[in-house]
Structures are given as C-alpha cells and as structure tokens.
Amino acid sequence: MRTSIEKATLPVLRVAGVAISHPERRIEVAPGHTKLDVVRYHERMAAWVLPELAPRPISVVSFDQARSREDGEHVHHRREEDDDVGGTFVRVSDIADVVRIVQNGSCEFQTWGASFPRLERPDRITLDIDPDPALPWMSVQDAAHHARSLLESLGLGAFAKTTGSRGLHIVVPITRRHSWTEVRVFAQGISEELERRDPTLFTSLAGEERRGRVHVGYARNADGRTAVAAYSLRTRAGLPVSMPIAWSDLENGDRPHFDIQSAPAVVAHRGSDPWAAYDRSRQTISGAMRRAVGV
C-alpha cells in the first residue's frame, strides 16, 4: 500500500504545460475513450483547432453532462456597450487554454459568428442544413448543393463542414459591415427563398415539423448564438468531429464522417485544406442580394 508521501511523489502528467488529473477517466458518451484521449486529440490538432477558437468568443460543453459551462478565470464578461443579448463567453489564446478547458471537463467548442475586437459586427453567416432524421443522405447533399447554387447566384462563395451530427453547415465569410440584425434577416431570407424554390425539399419548420424535408436554420446568426467550431469534437457517441470538407466530398453519395480517431489522420494526409481560401473570401451583403431573397 502506498503511503501519502509516496502518492505525493508520483509524476504529474502534463500536456501543453497543463497538469492532467485522472487521465484514465472514461468518457461517459464514448466509453471506449478516456480523458487523456481527448486531451491528446487537442494537442495533435492544435494547428487546426486554435485558429478556429482563438479569434472568437466561445462556449464549451461538458463531455459528461453535455451542458454549457463557464470555465473559471477564462470567462470574459461582455462590456455593456457591446451588449444586445448579454451573457458571458470563454476566450482562449493558446493551446494550453484549450487543454485546460478539457482538463476541467469539456470537449465541445461552440463559436460566435463574430471575432475580436468587433463583436457587434458578425463576420460570417452560418446556414444549418438540418434534415428530418428519416431522410437519406442524398437529400442532405441535394439541399446543400441547392443552397450553394442560390448563394452563388447572389454572388456569394461558401464553405461546407460536417456538424458531427446528421447535417451540414454552410459558412459564408462576410466583411464586418453589417449588424447582427441585418445578417440574421438576410440568412432568414435565404432559408425562405430555398423553401419557395423547392417546398418539397425545404421547409421553414424545424424539429418534428420538418416531416420529410430539410430545415435550413438561420437562428445561429444572432448576437450571442453559437455554432459548433470546425475541428471540434461533439459530445455524442464515438466523439464525432465537425470537419471542413470540399464541395466535391458531397458528390460521391457517401456521408462524410470524422471522429476523434480519424480526424487527425485526415488533416495530416489530405492534399489540401478545403478552407484554405476562407480568410481571403470575405464578401459584402449588397442591397441587390437582399432584394433577391425578399428582404
């Protein structure tokens, strides 16, 4: 039996300089994985994860309780003059901050649609391709391509990523010239225009009311609302990953799936980054674009 003195001299496991307690702890939503597996994932994916998290306010989700958390000294309060909705957010600056959040019990990262320091001006539009669970993957692909076609007809380029669930996110980088209200109303117009063009595929109704159709969600485009970050794990069985993909990945009929085990190998060996042009693709929403979708 070890004495208390012997216990105190046991080596401390550190990752990115952060002491990891109970690395053997099993993850409730993914029994085959441990806390250390989740820590190591973020260490291996630092070059991809950090650029998605550091520029933006984030919220985090516990990998056991799957609930939003505020993480101690890393919670930053919004200034009153910036506040339309209120609340708090987490801010990270390096991979040690990310590992510290995992050490404290979270692994899913959700980001705002705005970047520091101008949180009152969103810099992306996120459209949530959210299918009825009964629909085949081909319907999700069709919905994504229809949405991309509409955006291109408006003069907007877009990027795609998996959500780690059934659907996809279509993300449009924009200039910081628009208010939250302007962006949300425009995103709603896109969703409603898709329904007008093909009401058999699209619906403005969410949840159980979708009834065999795809809902294109626009509510994430509001002050303080979040969307799962690219390369983030999800607090779901198997710890799936929200992964940027190329549009060509939506042409072969296979559902793209990435998880804690496969994602690091994918980013290490793929020939090119499908989001490489993201930061130089910011676009401005024009009056003509608004009118084209009825707003």
Summary of the structure (lengths in Angstrom):
residues: 295
radius of gyration: 20.2
end to end distance: 72.3
largest distance: 75.8
contacts: 905
relative contact order: 0.15
helix: 33%
strand: 22%
